[in-house]
Every structure is written in C-alpha cells, then in structure tokens.
Amino acid sequence: MPHPTSGKTEVLPLFPLGTVLTPGMRLSLHVFEPRYRQLVADLLNAKGAGAPEFGVVALRQGWEVGDLGDVYDVGTSARVTDVVPHADGRCDLAAIGERRFVIESLDTGAKPYLIASVHWLAEPPGAVGAGLTTSVRRALALHLRTLAALNPDLGDSLGPPAPTIDSWALSYAVAQLPSLPLLDRQTLLGIADTAARLRAGRSVLRRETELMRQLRAVPVTAATFRRDAGNS
C-alpha cells in the first residue's frame, strides 16, 4: 500500500537499530563504533538552524546493512537533545523521535555510515471517534495491568500515558511498547493514518494481552528490552 508523502526528497544519515523508534519516543544510545562516532561528529559539526537530526530504522535481521532489504523502509527521524562525550571518543547520545519517513534509496559509499534519500510521511487523522480512542485506552490499560501482575518492575517502568494525550500520540504510545513484537510495532509505525493505527493497535494489544494471560509469561521483547538503552 503506497504511503502518502509530503514535501520533497531529503537526505538523512541513518542509524539502524534492533528496535522501532516512533514519533514522541525518547531514545538513548551509547555510541562506540567508529562509523557512528563519525556520524555524531558530522551531526554536531553540521551548519544550519535547529538541533541535528538523523534517521532511525529497524533492522530486519543481523547488524550489517548493505541494501534496502536489510532494513524496514519506514523509519522515524531523531532530533538530538544531548550528547555527553567521553575521553576515549565514545559518547552518550539522547534524542527524541519526531517525523516518519519512507526510504527511497540508500547510499552505502559516501560515508562510513548509511545515508538515505527519504520522503516525509504525512499524518492524516482518519476517522477518529471518541469511542475508538476510549477503547484503545482501555485495551492499553489492561495490557499494562497484565504486564505488571506478571512482572511488577516491568509494569512500573511502562506506566500508562497521560490521560490528556491526543489520539495521534496514543496511537504511537501503543506502537512503542516493548511488550509487543517488533514486527507489530513496525507495522503500526507504517500505517497511514491515526484512526487505522489505533484500530490495529487495539487488535495487537488484545491479542498480546490474552497470550500473556493464558501463558502466564512476559514476552521476551519486554523482559529484555530497555526503552532508554541502546548501543552501537
């Protein structure tokens, strides 16, 4: 299904990760690989208004990327909010997800890291009704309660979003849950409009909640993932 895009093609440096970044999601990375240390240095030395920005895409498998088949084509830009350098060249980087994009092509030779030509994705609301938003909030609350019952520490770390967040933010709050399989989170990220993302997210929440209740086990993704940690 084609993605509705807005604006012209732009170029973004890419940081492939083993997770899905969504708009509004905070990201922390410990950067130690030389190619990504170079990416951070280039970002900080770039001229232009505003904080530096790079793209995050989820890996389909493994850690090496040679072509588009190795990463998902829909990702999210990350705006750098803080960088803490270390004496040996490593750094700790904090960023926040902002805009979705779809990759048009990859450049694997110009820099040590990947560069992508991207189109920004539009954010149409679709037919969002109060009933849909309420039902997603209830499904999310039940999912988190079920997680907390099985693992109180995990449940506390994944507290519910503020009751005042809008439908758009709620749809992405579901998509960023580490208790959901990566493929489901990636699918939710790529859905064209807010209403469709809410409906799909509700279905995934209900399915995964029922699995936890029947198996009495926390998904591996939730047990091992740390929302504020990353390494490269």
C-alpha positions, 0 to 999 in steps of 0.5 A: 500500500503506497504511503502518502508523502509530503514535501520533497526528497531529503537526505538523512544519515541513518542509524539502524537499530534492533528496535522501532523508534516512533514519533514522541519516543525518547531514545538513548544510545551509547555510541562506540563504533567508529562509523557512528562516532563519525556520524555524531561528529558530522551531526554536531559539526553540521551548519544550519538552524535547529538541533541535528537530526538523523534517521532511525530504522529497524533492522530486519535481521543481523547488524550489517546493512548493505541494501534496502532489504536489510532494513524496514523502509519506514523509519522515524527521524531523531532530533538530538537533545544531548550528547555527553562525550567521553575521553576515549571518543565514545559518547552518550547520545539522547534524542527524541523521535519526531517525523516518519519517513519512507526510504527511497534509496540508500547510499552505502559509499559516501560515508562510513555510515548509511545515508538515505534519500527519504520522503516525509510521511504525512499524518492524516487523522482518519476517522477518529471517534471518541469511542475508538480512542476510549477503547484503545485506552482501555485495551492499553490499560489492561495490557499494562495491568497484565504486564505488571501482575506478571512482572511488577518492575516491568509494569512500573517502568511502562506506566500508562500515558497521560490521560490528556494525550491526543489520539495521534500520540496514543496511537504511537504510545501503543506502537512503542511498547516493548511488550509487543513484537517488533514486527507489530510495532513496525507495522503500526509505525507504517500505517497511514493514518491515526484512526487505522493505527489505533484500530490495529493497535487495539487488535495487537494489544488484545491479542498480546494481552490474552497470550500473556494471560493464558501463558502466564509469561512476559514476552521476551521483547519486554523482559529484555528490552530497555526503552532508554538503552541502546548501543552501537 
